[in-house]
Every structure is written in C-alpha cells, then in structure tokens.
Amino acid sequence: MAAVKSQEMVQCIHCKHGRFMQWMKNPVICECTAMQNERFVAEAKKICQAYEPSNIQTPTITHFDSYND
C-alpha cells in the first residue's frame, strides 16, 4: 500500500511500521521501524511521511507490569 498524503493526521497504532507496547496503565507506545525505532505515543494524531496503513483491526500490544521488564 502507498503512504498517505503527508498533510493527513494519522495515528501510529494503525501503521504497519509500529511495534506496540504498554507499561501498566500508561498510553500505548509505538516503536517505529521506519524511523530507526524512535518511540511515539501510538494514539496521538500526527503528520508522518512514513505512515502506511496496517489494515489490522486489533494490533498486538506487548504489556509490561513494571519498567524493569
């Protein structure tokens, strides 16, 4: 699939480049493979030129019970 227009607001949680993780009840974090594993809040809206839709309704989120995991 092609990337969306660079002016559209998108969420990392819907992108195929994301690996998702969550510590306790904090927001879900996206580790972006297209941006050298930089981390973003997965459900925050942003403009991203690397965004490509994943078309996955429920992405896999790795959950952690502490910051030491």
Biopython code that builds the backbone (N, CA, C, O; Angstrom):
import numpy as np
from Bio.PDB.StructureBuilder import StructureBuilder

atoms = [
    (1, "MET", "N", (0.841, -1.192, 0.000)),
    (1, "MET", "CA", (0.000, 0.000, 0.000)),
    (1, "MET", "C", (0.879, 1.246, 0.000)),
    (1, "MET", "O", (1.997, 1.241, 0.516)),
    (2, "ALA", "N", (0.365, 2.274, -0.570)),
    (2, "ALA", "CA", (1.106, 3.530, -0.633)),
    (2, "ALA", "C", (0.946, 4.313, 0.664)),
    (2, "ALA", "O", (-0.044, 4.174, 1.381)),
    (3, "ALA", "N", (1.941, 5.132, 0.938)),
    (3, "ALA", "CA", (1.863, 6.012, 2.106)),
    (3, "ALA", "C", (0.767, 7.046, 1.869)),
    (3, "ALA", "O", (0.460, 7.382, 0.725)),
    (4, "VAL", "N", (0.186, 7.543, 2.940)),
    (4, "VAL", "CA", (-0.853, 8.572, 2.817)),
    (4, "VAL", "C", (-0.205, 9.921, 2.540)),
    (4, "VAL", "O", (1.007, 10.085, 2.684)),
    (5, "LYS", "N", (-1.029, 10.881, 2.143)),
    (5, "LYS", "CA", (-0.518, 12.227, 1.901)),
    (5, "LYS", "C", (0.119, 12.772, 3.170)),
    (5, "LYS", "O", (-0.383, 12.523, 4.266)),
    (6, "SER", "N", (1.201, 13.502, 3.043)),
    (6, "SER", "CA", (1.948, 13.974, 4.201)),
    (6, "SER", "C", (1.192, 15.000, 5.046)),
    (6, "SER", "O", (1.624, 15.292, 6.162)),
    (7, "GLN", "N", (0.075, 15.561, 4.556)),
    (7, "GLN", "CA", (-0.675, 16.543, 5.331)),
    (7, "GLN", "C", (-1.779, 15.903, 6.176)),
    (7, "GLN", "O", (-2.391, 16.594, 6.990)),
    (8, "GLU", "N", (-2.049, 14.620, 6.010)),
    (8, "GLU", "CA", (-3.122, 13.971, 6.762)),
    (8, "GLU", "C", (-2.661, 13.622, 8.169)),
    (8, "GLU", "O", (-1.522, 13.205, 8.378)),
    (9, "MET", "N", (-3.562, 13.800, 9.134)),
    (9, "MET", "CA", (-3.276, 13.408, 10.504)),
    (9, "MET", "C", (-3.513, 11.900, 10.627)),
    (9, "MET", "O", (-4.562, 11.396, 10.224)),
    (10, "VAL", "N", (-2.545, 11.195, 11.179)),
    (10, "VAL", "CA", (-2.626, 9.740, 11.318)),
    (10, "VAL", "C", (-2.265, 9.347, 12.744)),
    (10, "VAL", "O", (-1.793, 10.174, 13.524)),
    (11, "GLN", "N", (-2.492, 8.074, 13.081)),
    (11, "GLN", "CA", (-2.119, 7.537, 14.382)),
    (11, "GLN", "C", (-1.211, 6.330, 14.149)),
    (11, "GLN", "O", (-1.504, 5.477, 13.312)),
    (12, "CYS", "N", (-0.126, 6.267, 14.882)),
    (12, "CYS", "CA", (0.833, 5.169, 14.751)),
    (12, "CYS", "C", (0.183, 3.804, 14.986)),
    (12, "CYS", "O", (0.615, 2.810, 14.401)),
    (13, "ILE", "N", (-0.846, 3.742, 15.832)),
    (13, "ILE", "CA", (-1.491, 2.482, 16.181)),
    (13, "ILE", "C", (-2.067, 1.791, 14.936)),
    (13, "ILE", "O", (-2.317, 0.586, 14.963)),
    (14, "HIS", "N", (-2.277, 2.537, 13.857)),
    (14, "HIS", "CA", (-2.826, 1.978, 12.621)),
    (14, "HIS", "C", (-1.759, 1.763, 11.544)),
    (14, "HIS", "O", (-2.101, 1.439, 10.407)),
    (15, "CYS", "N", (-0.492, 1.933, 11.870)),
    (15, "CYS", "CA", (0.596, 1.869, 10.886)),
    (15, "CYS", "C", (1.294, 0.511, 10.902)),
    (15, "CYS", "O", (1.468, -0.098, 11.958)),
    (16, "LYS", "N", (1.683, 0.052, 9.737)),
    (16, "LYS", "CA", (2.359, -1.242, 9.641)),
    (16, "LYS", "C", (3.803, -1.197, 10.138)),
    (16, "LYS", "O", (4.409, -2.252, 10.326)),
    (17, "HIS", "N", (4.366, -0.023, 10.353)),
    (17, "HIS", "CA", (5.751, 0.101, 10.812)),
    (17, "HIS", "C", (5.885, 0.054, 12.335)),
    (17, "HIS", "O", (6.997, 0.116, 12.859)),
    (18, "GLY", "N", (4.767, -0.055, 13.042)),
    (18, "GLY", "CA", (4.795, 0.040, 14.503)),
    (18, "GLY", "C", (4.903, -1.290, 15.221)),
    (18, "GLY", "O", (4.342, -2.301, 14.798)),
    (19, "ARG", "N", (5.647, -1.261, 16.325)),
    (19, "ARG", "CA", (5.636, -2.330, 17.333)),
    (19, "ARG", "C", (5.107, -1.650, 18.585)),
    (19, "ARG", "O", (5.601, -0.593, 18.978)),
    (20, "PHE", "N", (4.112, -2.247, 19.208)),
    (20, "PHE", "CA", (3.380, -1.560, 20.266)),
    (20, "PHE", "C", (3.626, -2.176, 21.634)),
    (20, "PHE", "O", (3.706, -3.395, 21.784)),
    (21, "MET", "N", (3.744, -1.301, 22.628)),
    (21, "MET", "CA", (3.995, -1.753, 23.993)),
    (21, "MET", "C", (3.298, -0.817, 24.963)),
    (21, "MET", "O", (3.037, 0.346, 24.655)),
    (22, "GLN", "N", (3.000, -1.354, 26.150)),
    (22, "GLN", "CA", (2.328, -0.548, 27.167)),
    (22, "GLN", "C", (2.827, -0.969, 28.536)),
    (22, "GLN", "O", (2.869, -2.158, 28.852)),
    (23, "TRP", "N", (3.203, 0.005, 29.346)),
    (23, "TRP", "CA", (3.624, -0.223, 30.725)),
    (23, "TRP", "C", (2.472, 0.137, 31.649)),
    (23, "TRP", "O", (1.983, 1.267, 31.643)),
    (24, "MET", "N", (2.051, -0.830, 32.433)),
    (24, "MET", "CA", (0.943, -0.657, 33.371)),
    (24, "MET", "C", (-0.256, -0.041, 32.644)),
    (24, "MET", "O", (-0.666, -0.562, 31.607)),
    (25, "LYS", "N", (-0.826, 1.047, 33.155)),
    (25, "LYS", "CA", (-1.990, 1.664, 32.509)),
    (25, "LYS", "C", (-1.628, 2.952, 31.760)),
    (25, "LYS", "O", (-2.490, 3.797, 31.518)),
    (26, "ASN", "N", (-0.369, 3.093, 31.402)),
    (26, "ASN", "CA", (0.089, 4.257, 30.650)),
    (26, "ASN", "C", (-0.333, 4.137, 29.185)),
    (26, "ASN", "O", (-0.750, 3.063, 28.752)),
    (27, "PRO", "N", (-0.230, 5.224, 28.419)),
    (27, "PRO", "CA", (-0.595, 5.148, 26.998)),
    (27, "PRO", "C", (0.252, 4.111, 26.252)),
    (27, "PRO", "O", (1.378, 3.807, 26.646)),
    (28, "VAL", "N", (-0.307, 3.589, 25.188)),
    (28, "VAL", "CA", (0.412, 2.643, 24.333)),
    (28, "VAL", "C", (1.500, 3.411, 23.589)),
    (28, "VAL", "O", (1.267, 4.507, 23.079)),
    (29, "ILE", "N", (2.676, 2.824, 23.537)),
    (29, "ILE", "CA", (3.826, 3.414, 22.847)),
    (29, "ILE", "C", (4.084, 2.648, 21.557)),
    (29, "ILE", "O", (3.964, 1.423, 21.517)),
    (30, "CYS", "N", (4.436, 3.367, 20.518)),
    (30, "CYS", "CA", (4.789, 2.761, 19.238)),
    (30, "CYS", "C", (6.289, 2.904, 19.028)),
    (30, "CYS", "O", (6.830, 4.006, 19.116)),
    (31, "GLU", "N", (6.951, 1.807, 18.755)),
    (31, "GLU", "CA", (8.353, 1.828, 18.352)),
    (31, "GLU", "C", (8.339, 1.688, 16.838)),
    (31, "GLU", "O", (7.957, 0.640, 16.318)),
    (32, "CYS", "N", (8.745, 2.723, 16.130)),
    (32, "CYS", "CA", (8.601, 2.806, 14.676)),
    (32, "CYS", "C", (9.827, 2.249, 13.964)),
    (32, "CYS", "O", (10.929, 2.779, 14.099)),
    (33, "THR", "N", (9.625, 1.178, 13.204)),
    (33, "THR", "CA", (10.738, 0.573, 12.468)),
    (33, "THR", "C", (11.169, 1.430, 11.281)),
    (33, "THR", "O", (12.297, 1.297, 10.808)),
    (34, "ALA", "N", (10.299, 2.303, 10.794)),
    (34, "ALA", "CA", (10.642, 3.186, 9.683)),
    (34, "ALA", "C", (11.466, 4.389, 10.126)),
    (34, "ALA", "O", (12.082, 5.057, 9.296)),
    (35, "MET", "N", (11.483, 4.674, 11.436)),
    (35, "MET", "CA", (12.186, 5.838, 11.983)),
    (35, "MET", "C", (13.284, 5.407, 12.956)),
    (35, "MET", "O", (13.441, 6.019, 14.013)),
    (36, "GLN", "N", (14.035, 4.379, 12.623)),
    (36, "GLN", "CA", (15.133, 3.860, 13.462)),
    (36, "GLN", "C", (14.698, 3.575, 14.888)),
    (36, "GLN", "O", (15.413, 3.894, 15.838)),
    (37, "ASN", "N", (13.514, 2.970, 15.037)),
    (37, "ASN", "CA", (12.959, 2.566, 16.333)),
    (37, "ASN", "C", (12.673, 3.728, 17.283)),
    (37, "ASN", "O", (12.640, 3.542, 18.499)),
    (38, "GLU", "N", (12.467, 4.915, 16.736)),
    (38, "GLU", "CA", (12.047, 6.050, 17.570)),
    (38, "GLU", "C", (10.674, 5.731, 18.155)),
    (38, "GLU", "O", (9.879, 5.027, 17.531)),
    (39, "ARG", "N", (10.398, 6.241, 19.337)),
    (39, "ARG", "CA", (9.144, 5.938, 20.025)),
    (39, "ARG", "C", (8.205, 7.132, 20.038)),
    (39, "ARG", "O", (8.617, 8.281, 20.199)),
    (40, "PHE", "N", (6.916, 6.816, 19.861)),
    (40, "PHE", "CA", (5.857, 7.816, 19.829)),
    (40, "PHE", "C", (4.664, 7.295, 20.628)),
    (40, "PHE", "O", (4.545, 6.089, 20.845)),
    (41, "VAL", "N", (3.785, 8.189, 21.065)),
    (41, "VAL", "CA", (2.522, 7.765, 21.672)),
    (41, "VAL", "C", (1.655, 7.252, 20.516)),
    (41, "VAL", "O", (1.373, 7.982, 19.566)),
    (42, "ALA", "N", (1.240, 5.992, 20.612)),
    (42, "ALA", "CA", (0.614, 5.308, 19.480)),
    (42, "ALA", "C", (-0.714, 5.904, 19.034)),
    (42, "ALA", "O", (-1.045, 5.833, 17.851)),
    (43, "GLU", "N", (-1.491, 6.493, 19.956)),
    (43, "GLU", "CA", (-2.802, 7.004, 19.572)),
    (43, "GLU", "C", (-2.842, 8.522, 19.406)),
    (43, "GLU", "O", (-3.912, 9.094, 19.197)),
    (44, "ALA", "N", (-1.695, 9.168, 19.497)),
    (44, "ALA", "CA", (-1.634, 10.609, 19.255)),
    (44, "ALA", "C", (-1.707, 10.857, 17.748)),
    (44, "ALA", "O", (-1.118, 10.116, 16.961)),
    (45, "LYS", "N", (-2.429, 11.898, 17.355)),
    (45, "LYS", "CA", (-2.524, 12.228, 15.935)),
    (45, "LYS", "C", (-1.310, 13.052, 15.540)),
    (45, "LYS", "O", (-0.889, 13.954, 16.265)),
    (46, "LYS", "N", (-0.751, 12.727, 14.372)),
    (46, "LYS", "CA", (0.438, 13.428, 13.889)),
    (46, "LYS", "C", (0.510, 13.336, 12.380)),
    (46, "LYS", "O", (-0.206, 12.547, 11.763)),
    (47, "ILE", "N", (1.354, 14.124, 11.799)),
    (47, "ILE", "CA", (1.640, 14.038, 10.374)),
    (47, "ILE", "C", (2.915, 13.210, 10.232)),
    (47, "ILE", "O", (3.929, 13.512, 10.861)),
    (48, "CYS", "N", (2.863, 12.167, 9.407)),
    (48, "CYS", "CA", (4.018, 11.275, 9.263)),
    (48, "CYS", "C", (4.151, 10.831, 7.806)),
    (48, "CYS", "O", (3.226, 10.247, 7.243)),
    (49, "GLN", "N", (5.290, 11.107, 7.211)),
    (49, "GLN", "CA", (5.509, 10.726, 5.820)),
    (49, "GLN", "C", (5.799, 9.238, 5.658)),
    (49, "GLN", "O", (5.708, 8.718, 4.546)),
    (50, "ALA", "N", (6.146, 8.541, 6.736)),
    (50, "ALA", "CA", (6.438, 7.108, 6.661)),
    (50, "ALA", "C", (5.197, 6.250, 6.895)),
    (50, "ALA", "O", (5.264, 5.031, 6.738)),
    (51, "TYR", "N", (4.071, 6.853, 7.265)),
    (51, "TYR", "CA", (2.860, 6.106, 7.612)),
    (51, "TYR", "C", (2.357, 5.254, 6.451)),
    (51, "TYR", "O", (2.207, 5.727, 5.324)),
    (52, "GLU", "N", (2.103, 3.989, 6.759)),
    (52, "GLU", "CA", (1.438, 3.084, 5.822)),
    (52, "GLU", "C", (0.421, 2.281, 6.629)),
    (52, "GLU", "O", (0.777, 1.670, 7.637)),
    (53, "PRO", "N", (-0.832, 2.275, 6.202)),
    (53, "PRO", "CA", (-1.865, 1.580, 6.971)),
    (53, "PRO", "C", (-1.561, 0.088, 7.113)),
    (53, "PRO", "O", (-1.097, -0.556, 6.172)),
    (54, "SER", "N", (-1.828, -0.441, 8.292)),
    (54, "SER", "CA", (-1.592, -1.867, 8.524)),
    (54, "SER", "C", (-2.816, -2.697, 8.190)),
    (54, "SER", "O", (-2.697, -3.889, 7.905)),
    (55, "ASN", "N", (-3.997, -2.081, 8.222)),
    (55, "ASN", "CA", (-5.270, -2.775, 7.993)),
    (55, "ASN", "C", (-5.519, -3.890, 9.002)),
    (55, "ASN", "O", (-6.262, -4.828, 8.713)),
    (56, "ILE", "N", (-4.907, -3.800, 10.181)),
    (56, "ILE", "CA", (-5.135, -4.742, 11.274)),
    (56, "ILE", "C", (-6.072, -4.061, 12.260)),
    (56, "ILE", "O", (-5.773, -2.981, 12.768)),
    (57, "GLN", "N", (-7.200, -4.693, 12.527)),
    (57, "GLN", "CA", (-8.194, -4.087, 13.411)),
    (57, "GLN", "C", (-7.709, -3.987, 14.850)),
    (57, "GLN", "O", (-7.922, -2.967, 15.506)),
    (58, "THR", "N", (-7.056, -5.043, 15.352)),
    (58, "THR", "CA", (-6.579, -5.068, 16.732)),
    (58, "THR", "C", (-5.090, -5.411, 16.729)),
    (58, "THR", "O", (-4.732, -6.588, 16.703)),
    (59, "PRO", "N", (-4.217, -4.402, 16.754)),
    (59, "PRO", "CA", (-2.781, -4.696, 16.726)),
    (59, "PRO", "C", (-2.313, -5.379, 18.015)),
    (59, "PRO", "O", (-2.923, -5.215, 19.072)),
    (60, "THR", "N", (-1.244, -6.130, 17.914)),
    (60, "THR", "CA", (-0.655, -6.796, 19.077)),
    (60, "THR", "C", (0.075, -5.762, 19.923)),
    (60, "THR", "O", (0.901, -5.001, 19.419)),
    (61, "ILE", "N", (-0.237, -5.743, 21.209)),
    (61, "ILE", "CA", (0.409, -4.826, 22.151)),
    (61, "ILE", "C", (1.080, -5.660, 23.228)),
    (61, "ILE", "O", (0.426, -6.466, 23.890)),
    (62, "THR", "N", (2.395, -5.467, 23.411)),
    (62, "THR", "CA", (3.126, -6.155, 24.473)),
    (62, "THR", "C", (2.934, -5.360, 25.742)),
    (62, "THR", "O", (3.205, -4.160, 25.776)),
    (63, "HIS", "N", (2.458, -6.033, 26.806)),
    (63, "HIS", "CA", (2.174, -5.364, 28.081)),
    (63, "HIS", "C", (3.261, -5.675, 29.105)),
    (63, "HIS", "O", (3.747, -6.804, 29.184)),
    (64, "PHE", "N", (3.640, -4.660, 29.892)),
    (64, "PHE", "CA", (4.648, -4.807, 30.933)),
    (64, "PHE", "C", (4.040, -4.379, 32.270)),
    (64, "PHE", "O", (3.278, -3.414, 32.335)),
    (65, "ASP", "N", (4.384, -5.100, 33.326)),
    (65, "ASP", "CA", (3.876, -4.791, 34.677)),
    (65, "ASP", "C", (4.796, -3.853, 35.449)),
    (65, "ASP", "O", (4.404, -3.306, 36.480)),
    (66, "SER", "N", (6.024, -3.666, 34.953)),
    (66, "SER", "CA", (6.951, -2.734, 35.590)),
    (66, "SER", "C", (7.920, -2.211, 34.554)),
    (66, "SER", "O", (7.997, -2.738, 33.444)),
    (67, "TYR", "N", (8.655, -1.180, 34.913)),
    (67, "TYR", "CA", (9.633, -0.601, 33.991)),
    (67, "TYR", "C", (10.912, -1.422, 33.936)),
    (67, "TYR", "O", (11.790, -1.122, 33.127)),
    (68, "ASN", "N", (11.042, -2.431, 34.754)),
    (68, "ASN", "CA", (12.253, -3.259, 34.793)),
    (68, "ASN", "C", (12.172, -4.445, 33.840)),
    (68, "ASN", "O", (13.146, -5.186, 33.710)),
    (69, "ASP", "N", (11.051, -4.645, 33.176)),
    (69, "ASP", "CA", (10.885, -5.775, 32.255)),
    (69, "ASP", "C", (11.653, -5.561, 30.978)),
    (69, "ASP", "O", (11.626, -6.414, 30.090)),
]
sb = StructureBuilder()
sb.init_structure("model")
sb.init_model(0)
sb.init_chain("A")
sb.init_seg("    ")
for serial, (resi, resn, name, xyz) in enumerate(atoms, 1):
    if name == "N":
        sb.init_residue(resn, " ", resi, " ")
    sb.init_atom(name, np.array(xyz, "f"), 0.0, 1.0, " ", f" {name:<3s}", serial, name[0])
structure = sb.get_structure()
